[in-house]
Amino acid sequence: MTPRPATRVLLGFHSGLTLFRINNFWDAPQAREIVAENPEMQKGLGDAPSPNLFTISRSAAVWGAFLVLFACGAKKTLPDLPTVDLSGVQPAVREVIEPALVAARASPDNAALAARLGMALHAHNQFAAAARAYERAAGLEPASADYAYLWGSALAADGRYADAVKPLRAGLSNPAARLRLADALYAAGETAQARREYEAIIAADTTNAAAHYGLGRCLQGGEAIAAFQRAIQLFPRYGAARFALAAIYRQQGNRAPADAALANYDRDKLLSPPLNDPAMAAVQALDASSTGLLRASQALERQGQLPQAAALQEKALAADPKLTQAWVNLISVYARLGRPEKAEAAYRSAVKLDPKNADAHYNFAVMCAQAERFADARMAFQAAVDNDPGNAEALDGLGAVTEMTGAWDRAAALYRRALAAKPGLRLAHYHLGRILANQRRYAEAISEFEKAIEPIDEQSPGFLYALGATHARAGSRSKAVEILRRAEAEALNRQQAPLAGAIRRDLSKLQIQK
């Protein structure tokens, strides 16, 4: 164990009766700790003549030992850096951990290097060793909320929930710490405390799906059902919340809603809402394992960095060719990069590993539809729906290619199934509205288009255009002009010049007719 020194100033003493005047001694918690931990010192304490003056009348050995202790300050020990065995780890993982370990050992009192070692270990699931490194970093730099938070997170990941509570409380200025604290309290059996923390999170942010799920675990009956339903409403593919909701229904003997809650559970069981957690994101960025590369590539894909995302997916597959999700992701990435042959090869590899992977079928179907390979698209969308009947996006896509054949009623039924599975799927509202408008069911069409417009984004000008045109066909010209003007403005704001031009021409026709 390595002591952490703390300095104190000795103002004066004389032999025989030893007098110490210690600056604010009685206000110093460390000084109290020294006395409390040394019974011999307690015996020698006389009445202090002032808050800053006390005497010790003991042998020279006793007060001499005290002088040494006090001059060095309270010796708060820190854990040594962890012992790390790198035998058997993947070469890419070793390349991350080994330099961090060497640097931390070279400067053992550097908090940042100890924390960096903890992060490298944490990223590769060596939680106990990571916690030890974080603990040292937090001891070297107690003011760091991030070090305390990461320490508590590693302890919780290691299953040491009760131990995790204290450092997580110390790290509460980290934005994600309160949720981790609530989870640790719940896992440690402190349900009442956990409930208070979850409620505090929800009071600050009612859209936190993970907090609603956590709160539901602290409740029973109808209250638990309401909390789980809110979590699912906020994040529809929340596997853990769906499983918990089904469990409550089964306890009540309600099998039908329990079965409905578990629809697509196999697909979604590992999914959870994204958490704004920069500290943990920095940890995950160090993960050089196959799954870590996969996660990093998905983040790059979301940022539009497609070549870099493809490179990481390929690197992950080089380490683990049976990583199905990497093949699934590459279907979409290659298609968007304009490499259809590689996308199709990725699709074949994905379904060879997992023939029932609905996401693989869906990604390939989208690529085929965009390439106007409609027969292939219809077959792939159908395979996605067959393997995942509640996949709203696949149902909508199948409806779109079915609509192209003129089978409007069948397409409309597919759009309605998509909306039953995912009521907020705007594209399905738009597609259904288009069929209803062509069937001259204008009021129903207008209702569907209105549901598609918000939130205002790149798709909204086209949806507004359809809504305005339907009002015109229904005979509401003034309303049509109002909406089309808005559609034109939104298109211009988003540099959609061709669409804005088409809207402007229709506006001119309406105004001439008027």
N, C-alpha and C positions, 0 to 999 in steps of 0.2 A: 504494500500500500504506500502511496506517495503522499506525504503531508502537504497541505497547502498552507504556506506561512501567512501570518497576519501580524502586523507590527503594532506595538504599544510603546509608549514613552514612560520610563521610570523617572519620576521627578526627584526622588531623594530617599536615603535611608541612613540609619546609623546602627552600629552593632549593639548587641545586648537586647534592648527593647527596640524592635524594628518598626520604624514609622514609614508608611508609604503614603504619598499623596498622589493619587492616580486621577488623571483627567477624566471627570465624569464616570468614575468607575461604576457607581451604582446604577447608572443609566446604560451600562454596556452589557448586553445580553451575553456576550462571550465571556466576560469576567465572571458572571454568575455561574456559567457552565463550568468554569475552571474550579470554582469553589465547591459547587454541588457535586462534582465528580471526584473530589479529593477530601475524604473524611478527616484526614490529619489537619488540613487547613481549616475545616469548620471548627475543630476543637480549639484552635489557637486564636479564633477571632475574638477580639475584645469589643467593647462598645465603641462605635465610631464617634469621634468628637465632632465630626461634621459629615455631610453627605459625601464628601470627597476624601475623607480621612478615616483609616481604620488601622488597627494594630494587630500584629501577630506576635505572640510571645511563645516561641517554641525553640527547639534546637536549631543550630545553624543548618543542619541537613534539611530540615523541613522548609525553613524560609528560603534557604538557598535553592532548593528544588522549585519552590514557587516562583522565585525570581526568574529562573530559566524558562519556566512555562509561560510566565506572564510577559517576559521580554519578547518571546517568540509569538505571543498571542495565542488564541485558541487554535489548536491544531485540528482543523476540519479535514479529515482524510478524504481523498478522492479515490475512486477505483482505478486500478491500473488499466491500461489499454487492453482490449480483449486479445486472447490468443486465437489466432485464425488459422485453420487448416485449409490450404488451398489445393490439396491433392484431390484429384477426381473432378474438379470443376471444369466447365467448358473454357477453352482458351480465351474466348471473348470476355467471359466473366472475370477470369484472372486478370486480364488487362485493365479492368476497372478497379478491382479491389486491391491488387498488389501495390500499385503506386500510392494509393491513399494510405495503406498500412505503413509503407516505408516512410512517407512524409510525416505521419503522425508520430511514429517512433523517434524520428530525428528531432522533433520539436514537441515533446510530450506536454508542455504547458501552453500550447497554442490551441485555444478553444475551437477556432475555425477548422483546423486540421483534424482535431478529434471528431468534430461534427461531420466533416466530409467523409471520414472513415465510417462513421455510423450510417451515413446515407448510402454509401457503396454497399455496405453489408445489408442494410434494410431493403435496398432495391432487389437483392437476390435472396430474400426470405431468411436471412440469418439474423433472426429477431433478437435472440438473447445477447449475441455479441454486439449487435447494433445498439441495444439499450445500454449496454455498459459504456460504449463509446460516447453516446449522447449524454449519459449521466456525468461523465467526466467533463464534457464540454459545458454542460449546464452549471457544474460546480466551478469551473474556471471563469465562466461569464454568467453569473446569476441573473443579470438583467435581461438576458435574451429570452424572449417569449418563444421564439422558434425552437431553440434548443430544448426547452422544457416540453414544448408540444410534441416534438419529434421523439423525445424520450418516452413520454407517456404513450404515444402511438405505437412505438415498438414494443413496449410492455404489453399493451392490449393485444397486439398482433400475436404475441407469444403466449396469450392466454392468462396473463398475470393482471387481471382486471382491477383488483383491489389496489395493487401497487401502482397502477397507472393513474389512479384518481388524483393523487397529489400533484405530480408533474403536469397533468392536464389542466388542473386548476391554475397552476402557476403560468400556464401558457395561454390563458383565456383571451389575451389581446390578439392572438392569432384568430382570423375569422372562422376557421373550421374547428377550433378547439372545443367549443361548447357542445357541438354535436358529438364529437368523439368522447367528450366527458360524459354526456348523457348515455351514450351506448355502453361505456365502461361501467357506469353506475348500475345500469340495468343488468349487465352480464354478471356483476358482482353481487347481485341480489338486493341492491338498494333501490327498489322500485319506486318508492315515494320520492326520493331525491331525483331519480331519473325523470320521473313525470314532471317535476318542477322545471327541470332544465329544458325538456322538450317544449313545455308550454311557453317558456321564456323565448325560445327560438321562434316559435310560431307567432308569438305576439310581435316580434320584430320583423318577421317575414312570413306571411300567410301562405306563400307559394313554395315553401320548403317541403317537398314531398317526403324526404327522409325523416324529417321531424314528425310529420303526421303518422308515418309508419311506426316510428319509435314510440310515439304517444299511444298508438293503438295497442302496442304490446303491454303497456302499463294499465290498460283498461279492460273492461269485460263487457260482454253482451252487446247491446245496441250501441253503446258509446265506442266500443272497439270497432264495430262494423263501420260506423260513420268515419272514424279516423282512417281506417284502411281504404275505404272507398274514396276519401279525399286524396289520399296518397296516389291511388291508381288514376284518379281523374287528372292529377297533375303530371303523372308519368305513367302512361297506359301500359307500358311493358315492364312494370315493376314486379319481377318474379316473386321476391320475398313477400311483398304486400299481398299479392294474389294468393299465395299459399296460406298466409296467415288468415286472410278473409275466408278462404274455403274451410279452414279448420274451425273457425267460429260457427259458420253455418252448419257444419257437420255436428258440432256439439249440440246445436239446437234442433237437429234432425231435419234440416232443410237441404236435402241432397241436390235438388235441381240447381239452386243458386251456387252451391259449392262446386258442382261440376262446371258451371258457367265460368266461375272465377278461375278455374284451373285450365281453361281453354288456352292452348299455346304455352302452357307452363314449361314444357320441355324446351321450347325455343327460348323462353325469356328468363329461365330460372337463375341465370348468372348476371342478369342486367339490373343495374341500380341507377338512380338519378345522378347526373354529374354534380360534383361538389366543387365549389370555388375554394381551392386549397393549393395555393402556390407552393407552399413548403413541401407538400406531398408530391406535387407535380415535379418538383426538382428532384425528389428521390426517384420517382418512376423514370425520369429522363436518363438515369444512370443504368437502367436495367438493360444489360447486354444479352440476356437470354433470348430464346426464340420468341417467347410470348411478349417480352419487353420490346423487341423490335417490332412486333406486330402492333402493339399499342402505340408506339411512336409513329409508325407509318400511318395509322388511322388518324392521328392528330395532324400530320402533314397533309393528308388527303382533305381533311375538313378545311384546312387553310388554303387549299388550292395548289399546293406544291406537289403536283402529280408525279413528275419524274423522280423526285426524291422519295416520295411514298413508294413508288414501284421498286426503287432500288432497295429499300429496307425490307419490303415484302419478299423480294428475291433472296436477300441475305438470310432472312428468317427461314425460308424454304430450303436454302442450302444446308442449314443446320438441322432442319427437321422437315423432310419432304412430305410428311403425313400431317402437316399442320393445315387442316381443311380450311380454316377461316382465312388463311393467307391466300389460298387459291380463289376463294369466294370474293375477297376484296379485289384481287387482281383482275377479275372479270370486268368490274366497273372501271378500275383505273386504266387498264389497257384500252377499253372502249373509248374513254374520254380523251386518251392520248392519240386516238386515231390508229390504233393497232388491232384491228378486228381479228386477225389470225391468232395473235397471242391471246386475245380475250377468249376466243372459242377454245383454244387449247387449255386455258386455265379452267374453263367451265367443265371440259371433259375430265380433267384431273380432279376437280372438286366432287363431281357426281360419282366418279369411280370410288372415291373414298367414302362418300356419304350420299347415296342415291336419293335420299329423302330430304336433302337440304333445300328447303324452300327458298332461302336467300340466293343460293346459287342459280336456281331456275329463274327466279325473278330478275336478277342482274343480267342474265343472258337474254331474257325476254325483252328487257328494256333496250339492250343493244340492238337486237334484231328489229324491233319496232322502229327505232331511229334510222336503221339502214333500209327500211321499207321491206324487210323480209317478214311480211305479216303472217304467213303460214307458220314459220318457225317461231315467231313471237307468240302466236296463239297457243301452240303446243307447249311452249315453256311456261307461259302464264298459267295454263291449265295444270301443269305439273306442280307449280308453286301452290296453287289453290288446293289441289288434291292432297298435298302433304301438309298444308297449313290452312285449313278452311276459314280461319279468322283473319287471314292476312289481307288487310283492307287495301293496301297498295296493289297487291296482285289481283284482287277482285276488280279494282278499278281499271287496271291495265287490260285484263281479259275483257271487261266491258267495252273498252275503247276499240280493241281490234274486232270484237263482235259487232259493234255498231257499224263498222266500215263495210260489213257484209250486207247491211240493210235490215238486220234482225234487231229492230229497235226495242221491241218489248223484252227480248231476252237480255239485251244490253242494259236496259233500265233496271231489270231485276238484279243484275250483277252490281250496278251502282248502288242500289238500295241495300244490298247485302254488305257492300263496302262501308256504307254510312252507318249501318247497324253495328258493325264492328268498331268503327272509328268515326263518331259523329262530326268531328272537326276536320275531316279530310276535305279540304276546299276543292280540290280538283274533281272529286266525285260529285260534289254539289254542282259544279260548273257543267260537267258532262251530263248529269241528269237534267239540269235546266235546259241544256241545248236540245235534248230529245223532246222534252215537254214543249218547248217553243216550236219545234218543227211539227209537233202534233197539234199546235194551236191551243194548247192548254196554258195560256199566257200567265194567268194568276199564279199557277203552280210553278211555272218556269221562273217568274220574277222572284218568288220566295226562295228558290234554290240559288239563283244568282246573288241575291242579297247576302246569303250565308257564306258565299265564297269571297266576298270583297276584302274583308279585314282578316288579319292585320294588313295594312297598306304596305305592299312590297312590289317587286318586279312583276308579279303576276296580276296585280290589281288593275292596271289599265285595260288589259284584255277582258277581264271579268266585268269591269264597268262598261266597256263597249258593248258586250253582250246584253247587259242589263238595259242600257239605253236603247239599243236596237229593239229589244222585246217590248219596251214601253211604246216605242213608235209603232210597232206592228199591232199592238193592242189599242192604238188610237189615242194614247196619251202623249201628244206631241210636245206640249210645254215641259212635261216631266222628262221626256226623252232628250230635249235640247239641254236641259239643266244637267242631266247625268253625262251626256256626251261631252259637254264642255269640260266637265270635271275629268272625264276619261282622257281627253286631249291634253289637259294640263299635266296630269300624272304621267302620261307617256312622254311629254316633252321634258319633264323633270328627270326622267330616267333615260334620256337620250334614245328613246324608241321612236326615231323619226318616221320610219315607214308606217308604223301603227298610227302615229299622230296624224299623218297625211290621210290615211284611210278614214279616220274619225272625222277629220275636217271636211272631207268630201261629202260624207253622209250628213253632217250638220248643214252644209250648204243646200243640199237637196231638201231637207226638212224645212229650212227657212224659206226656200223658194215656193214650196208647196203651200206654206202658210200664207 
